[in-house]
Amino acid sequence: APVLAPNMSSCHLPLDFPTAEIPYDCCAPAAAYAPRLFRPNSSSTSSSSLRMRQPAHAADNNYAARLARAYMLMQALPPDDPRSFDQQANIHCAYCNTVYNQMFSSQVFQVHNSWLFFPFHRWYLYFHERILARLLGDDTFALPFWNYDHPDGASIPWLFSGSSAYAILSNALRDSSHEFPATVAIDFNVDTNLRPREDQVRENTNAMYRALIRDATTPESFFGWAYRHGDAPMPQGYGFGTVESQPHNSVHRWVGNRSAIGWKDMGSFYSAAHDPIFYAHHAQIDRLWELWKTMPGHKDIEDEDYKNAEFLFYNEEGELVRVKAGDASNATMLGYVYEEVEAPWMHAIP
Ligand code: C2O
């Protein structure tokens, strides 16, 4: 059976916190009603109204100012508004540091290290983006993606860096030696600061090739392990698909501050989404899902337990809704597309 929408009344303090960190409440505000099922609707998404997610490094000042303004407005919402920035960030703590139990089960709800990784984060970004758009009063607004698989995008994007004029998009809890223009290391697990940019970019291309082509020939290897009703979360190091491991986990750790507990913010589940770059990183991960599917023979998981798995999110109206993993399959139905840019790893022969 599928994992059903989490039981919100089961919410407890997060588990799996680093021992030195004091767990805090990251439960979403409870709703007094049963959330309706929200489904993407093909009639509302004509191709003329598709929102375009663009590479962050190529953003102009005008876009950066709009993004910064959207986050300012989000930060300014009352703290108990589920659309406020801290509440948005807490969504990640809730589903990743397992504050909820699965419905009709005493087992916790965990979206990582399993096939729920891609659809959960797609829905998460979808609502986050719709809330930002609503705050701006601009229905065409779309998140940027961090295009680190391209040599021109292989650093913290300028608008998110500490040296830009948009302080709200940067974050003190990062590795300062990895600030713009340091080269991101997708194969990061040791200190690679000393690699010349050209070498690191080549390693990145190889890592992308492994994650999306060489090692991801089946839906199971790309998406990660099955996760069904009553299943316990995977122990660390198991269950993830190729992309969830690299570049996803590696870029999280590369951005995070390695002298802080849990390499926060980006290095730990509970803190990661407090860094605005989180959403650009995940837009990129989401884009990689789209790119993987353009390759011959690649398709989404068709298991009913995957398609019917459920999550809960507050939408741009502040209404709690229920969504299904299988309904995330088609980004166009959700109203957005990615700008097409060259992906050098697609043709790499390492
Ligand atoms: Cu829910 Cu980037 O992890």
Residues whose N, C-alpha, C, O or C-beta is under 5 A from the ligand:
A	BS01	C2O	none
